Amino acid sequence: MSDDRAVYEALLSAEAKGEAAAMATVIKVQGSVPRHEGSKMLVRADGSIVGTVGGGAMESLVIKEALAAMQDGETRLPSYTLNDISAGDPGVCGGSVQVFIEPVGAARTLLVIGIGHVGKALAELGKWSGYRVVISDDREAFCNADYLPGMDGYVVCKGSEIAQHIVIDKRTYVAAVTRGMPVDLDLIPSLLKTEVGYIGLIGSRRRWTLTAQALMDERGLTSEQLARVYAPIGLELNAETPQEIALSIMAQIVMVRRGGTGEAMKVGEVLNTEY
């Protein structure tokens, strides 16, 4: 198997599994260097690699940059001079290399816990919005490809056990549209132990007030920990139907992801409606 084919197959595998990875590509070379322009290497979250951009100390530096790119989601364009090890260069080939490093493979994941009417509508909207969508419910009848086709994962388990079945990290957005407070009391503590990017919990303000108090009294959580939970979930749209509620939830997730405010963009009166 060619190097490039192995790299691309590893990339496709990472995307299918929702695993973080970064692609390093040699984009510019000058003088004597170990690899030509276009050489590729995929770096996984555990530091393992497929392919090579030259090996040795330089490749170790590229791997380090790739791991950092996975953490912050930013591309990188480092350059390396390979002349003098005593001067700090990662090699003595005599040339220079520039590498483009791009985080890939780890699509943002929407994890919907509780597949009732709202959960189903939200999962479908999440797919339409380009997210990798995993659904979970403790009722197998509501968590399968026949009931809700086209999802990226189906996890039948108690909410409190979900972190044992899938990776939950900063790129994961959890919408807990559960059936009631007894489920939430076990679910929320387990989610707060992860680095999840967003936790939203459905229910009225009264339900959240009672749940939050119980979580502090019975589970020992602090108000600072509970501040990570968006509850009641979603933006205020006066939504009523499952589809409208799903829209309000998805809007909040996009707001959190993109750093928006949720405020109306219109300022003052429209002076000219002609385009």
BELURMO-V84911 format. One record per pair of residues at least 24 apart in sequence whose ideal C-beta (glycine too) atoms are under 8 Angstrom apart, sorted by sequence separation. I is the first residue (numbers start at 1). J is the second residue. D is the distance in whole Angstrom. If there is no record, write none. Layout:
i: (I,I)
j: (J,J)
d: (D,D)
This chain:
i: (20,21,34,43,58,76,77,107,108,109,110,111,112,113,115,124,127,159,172,173,174,176,178,208,19,20,45,75,76,107,109,111,123,159,162,169,170,172,173,174,175,176,177,207,19,75,116,136,160,168,169,170,171,172,174,176,181,185,189,230,26,43,75,115,159,160,163,168,169,170,173,175,184,188,205,235,14,25,26,75,115,120,123,158,159,162,163,168,169,201,203,204,24,61,74,136,160,161,162,181,185,192,199,200,201,202,203,14,60,73,160,163,181,185,189,199,200,201,202,203,11,159,163,188,199,200,201,202,10,58,69,115,134,189,198,201,7,57,58,69,70,115,181,185,188,192,200,7,10,56,57,65,69,185,200,7,56,66,3,4,65,70,192,3,54,62,66,192,24,188,58,62,10,10,24,188,24,131,7,54,109,202,6,7,22,53,6,22,114,53,113,4,22,3,22,3,21,33,113,200,20,27,32,28,31,111,200,122,200,111,122,198,119,177,34,109,111,176,119,175,198,34,118,197,198,33,197,32,111,113,116,31,32,33,35,109,111,113,114,31,32,33,42,108,109,110,111,112,113,114,116,31,33,107,108,109,111,113,114,30,31,106,108,110,112,113,114,29,30,29,29,28,29,114,28,26,27,26,27,177,26,27,25,113,175,24,25,24,25,24,25,23,175,22,23,22,173,22,23,21,22,20,21,22,173,21,118,173,20,21,19,20,19,18,114,15,18,14,15,14,18,14,15,11,11,18,18,125,121,125,129,120,121,124,125,122,118,121,122,126,117,121,125,129,118,122,118,122,118,18,18,110,18,19,18,20,108,20)
j: (44,45,58,67,82,100,101,131,132,133,134,135,136,137,139,148,151,183,196,197,198,200,202,232,44,45,70,100,101,132,134,136,148,184,187,194,195,197,198,199,200,201,202,232,45,101,142,162,186,194,195,196,197,198,200,202,207,211,215,256,53,70,102,142,186,187,190,195,196,197,200,202,211,215,232,262,42,53,54,103,143,148,151,186,187,190,191,196,197,229,231,232,53,90,103,165,189,190,191,210,214,221,228,229,230,231,232,44,90,103,190,193,211,215,219,229,230,231,232,233,42,190,194,219,230,231,232,233,42,90,101,147,166,221,230,233,40,90,91,102,103,148,214,218,221,225,233,41,44,90,91,99,103,219,234,42,91,101,39,40,101,106,228,40,91,99,103,229,62,226,97,101,50,51,65,229,66,173,50,97,152,245,50,51,66,97,51,67,159,99,159,51,69,51,70,52,70,82,162,249,70,77,82,79,82,162,252,175,253,166,177,253,175,233,91,166,168,233,177,233,256,93,177,256,257,93,257,93,172,174,177,93,94,95,97,171,173,175,176,94,95,96,105,171,172,173,174,175,176,177,179,95,97,171,172,173,175,177,178,95,96,171,173,175,177,178,179,95,96,96,97,97,98,183,98,97,98,98,99,249,99,100,99,187,249,99,100,100,101,101,102,101,253,101,102,102,253,103,104,103,104,103,104,105,256,105,202,257,105,106,105,106,106,106,202,104,107,104,105,105,109,106,107,104,105,132,134,243,242,246,250,242,243,246,247,245,242,245,246,250,242,246,250,254,245,249,246,250,249,152,153,253,166,167,167,169,257,171)
d: (8,7,8,7,7,8,7,7,7,7,7,8,7,7,8,8,7,5,5,6,6,7,7,6,7,4,6,7,4,4,6,7,6,8,8,7,5,6,4,5,5,5,4,8,7,6,7,5,4,4,5,7,6,8,7,7,6,7,7,8,5,8,5,4,6,5,6,7,7,5,8,8,5,6,6,5,7,8,8,7,6,6,6,7,4,7,7,5,8,6,7,6,5,6,7,8,8,8,8,6,6,7,6,7,7,8,6,7,7,5,5,7,5,6,5,5,4,4,7,8,6,8,6,8,7,7,7,5,5,4,5,7,6,6,7,6,5,4,5,7,5,7,7,7,8,5,4,7,8,7,6,8,5,7,7,5,6,5,8,6,5,7,6,7,8,6,8,8,5,8,7,7,4,8,8,6,6,8,5,7,8,8,5,4,4,8,6,7,8,6,5,7,5,5,5,7,7,6,6,6,5,8,8,8,8,7,7,6,7,7,7,6,8,7,8,8,7,8,4,6,5,6,5,7,8,6,7,5,6,7,7,7,4,4,8,6,7,7,6,5,5,7,8,5,5,5,5,5,5,4,7,3,5,8,8,7,7,7,4,5,6,6,7,7,7,6,6,6,5,7,5,7,8,8,4,6,6,7,7,8,6,5,7,7,6,5,5,7,8,5,8,7,7,6,5,6,5,5,5,8,6,7,6,8,8,4,7,7,6,7,6,4,6,6,8,8,6,8,5,4,6,7,7,6,6,5,8,8,4,5,6,7,5,8,7,8,5,7,4,7,4,4,5,8,5,6,6,7,8,7,8,7,8,7,7,8,7,7)
